Amino acid sequence: MVSRFLLLVCLSLLARPALGAKAHVISFGKVLPVKLFIGPSEERTVPMTVRALLVDGDVKEFTTGKAHIVTDRILVVRRAFRLNNNLPGEFNPRRWVWQRGEWLLVDRLTGRITRLKLAYFDPFYSQATWFRDYAAYCGLSDDGTKIYGMVMQLGRNKPVLRQELGAASQGDEPDADCAAPAWEKNPVRVTFLPQRGQKAGFAIRGRSADPAPGSAEEE
């Protein structure tokens, strides 16, 4: 009886920290219309909307676009930020321009926000489409001359797919080289839609990808 009583006491003491742990609340602020500055000058803009990302009511980041729910614990959303546009010596008034950034991974259990490293992802030219824990997008080579069809999986540094799709236009328009990739399931496949080349589809099998039947890549 004494040993059983001591066991119950120990279990209750171990459970207290878990019961008293604070649950984090992840939420988004209201949608705000802003302007995305494009090109070398400050004259050209395109409309963009941003929302504040809050953890326990505190603003941690600004985001743009819709969030993607990966699991009941993890979501991903694209970061937006204001960039100081003043020259050295210019202080009043301070001018800010909105820019699009990388994708953020948000852990709703711990409240931690992590910036994702997506290979060849260009904040200006790339737009990602998510399915499950896969991100598909058109990436840009380091020298800015080639477009790659990319598929990355959360938790992996090596791409599931990296396929050259053609030459980059190097224009001033955001998302000019490639439309958002399209996902299908049963079977899982992704199709890339470059503006200056033929569409290319790939079947995704776990951690690898093959040209999908009937795609331009297979031909």
Buried (B, 14 or more C-beta within 10 A) or exposed (E): EEEEEEEEEEEEEEEEEEEEEEEBEBEEEEEBEBEBBBEEEEEEBEEBBBBBBBBEEEEBBBBBBEBBEBEEEBBBBBBBBEEEEEEEEEEEEEEBBBBBBBBBBBBBEEBEBEEBEBEBBBBBBBBBBBBBBBBBBBBBBEEEEBBBBBBBBBEEEEBBBBBEBBBBBEEEBBBBBBBBBBBBEEEBBBBBBBBEBEBBBBBBEEEEBBBBEEBBBEE
